[in-house]
Amino acid sequence: MNPQCTHCDERIDPEEWHPVATRRDEEGTAEIYDFCCEDCRSAWLDGNGDD
């Protein structure tokens, strides 16, 4: 888990639920992106495509 939000760099509490997005890189490896809230996940997806 990344300890900071992918979109805004806010700290994420690892003990709390938080939204994520996934995508595969060119080699097919799954990448997981962590977010502090659903608004940040939505904003990131708007600029980076759906997961």
N, C-alpha and C positions, 0 to 999 in steps of 0.2 A: 504494500500500500504506500502510495505517495503521501507524505505528511502535509502537503500543501495542495490547495485547489489548483487544478490545471488552468483554470480561467483567470482567477483573481489573486492567486498566491496566498489566500487566507489559510490559516492553520486549520487542519481537520483533526478532530478528536477521534483517535482510532477505536475508542470504545462506543462511539455513536454511529448509527446508521447514516450513510451518505450516498448520494447518487453516483453512478459511474457510467462510463461509455466505453465501448470496446470497438476495436477495428483490427484488421490484420495487416501486417507489413508486407513488403514485396516477397518475402520468403515464406509467408503463410503463418508467421508467429503472431499469436494474439497479443495485443497491447491493451492495457486497461488504464483508463484515465479517471482519476478521482476528482470529485467536486464537493464544495462545502454546502451547496444548496441546489435545488432544481433550477433556479433562475440562471445560475452560472453554467450548469450543464446545457440548458436550452440555448444560451448565448453562444457557447462554444460550438454546439452542433450547427447553429445557424451559419457560422463561419467556416466550419470544417466538414460539413456533410453529416448525414444520418449515420447512426451506429447500427 
